Amino acid sequence: MVIGEPTGGGYGYTDGGTPTTLAAGKGTSQVPDCARFRADGSYEVMGIQPDILVGFAVNDGPQLRAARFLTKLPDAVARVLSVQRTTAAR
């Protein structure tokens, strides 16, 4: 059960990425050199969508984020318990 906000996803770097020289300006850039796959085979680039969305605002401080999170926690617990009961009944 994931509670929170969607992540942006992205690519990864091993040992800082792959240095690549740009043709036009001869500058160099570090290019991502790995991709991460989840156990279900999906690709991380799309980010993670939470099972229960918590609407955080940009200016929310830690206390307000915690308060918003706590309002969603009872729903998350209820959903987990429901799944456990359904699984146990099989």
N, C-alpha and C positions, 0 to 999 in steps of 0.2 A: 504494500500500500504506500503510494507516494503522495505526500501532502505538500503543497506549496505552489510555486509558479512555474510556468514552462521555462526550460533552459534554452539557450540559444543554439546549442549544438556546436559543431565545428570539427576541425581537424586537429591532429596532434603533431607533436615534434618529438623526435628521439635525438638526444644529444644536440639540441638546438636547431634541428631542421637541416635542410640541404641548401648550402650556399649556392646561389645561382647568379651569374653575371648577366645583367640586362644589356641587350644588344645596342639600344639607342644611346644610353648615357654611360655605359660601362660601369654603372653602379652595381652593387651586389644586394641581394635580398635573401632572407632566410625563407625558404619555401617549406610548408608542412610536408612531412614525409611518412605519415602513417594514418591509417583509418581504423576506427574502433568499431567492432561489431558486438552486439549484445548476444546473450545466450539464445534468444529467439530468432537470431539471424538478421534482425533489423540493423540498420546503419545509424550510427550516432549523429551524423551530420544534421539530421532533422531535429535534434534535441530530445528532451524528455517531456512528455505531457503528463502532468500529475493526475492521479486518480481523483483527487479532491483538490480543486483549485482554490487557493487563498488569494484574494485580491489585495496584493501589496501595492502601495503607492510609492512613487519615487522618493518622496520626502519622509517616508515612515522611518522613524528611529527604531532601535532594537526593542524598546518596550512596546511600542504600537504594533510592530511586527509580531511579537510574542502574543499580544492580546488578540490580534486577528487570527493567528494560528490556533490559539486555544478555543476560539469559537467554532472552528471546524473539527476539532479533535473528537468530540462525541460522535459525530457522523462517521468519522473514519473507524473508530472502535466498533460501532454498530455494524458497519459494512464488513469488517474483518470477522466479527463473530458470526455474521450471517453466512459468510463463505465457509467458515469452519463447520457450522452446523450442516450446511448442504453437503459438504465433502464427507463428513462423518456419517451422514444418513445413507450414503451410497454403499 
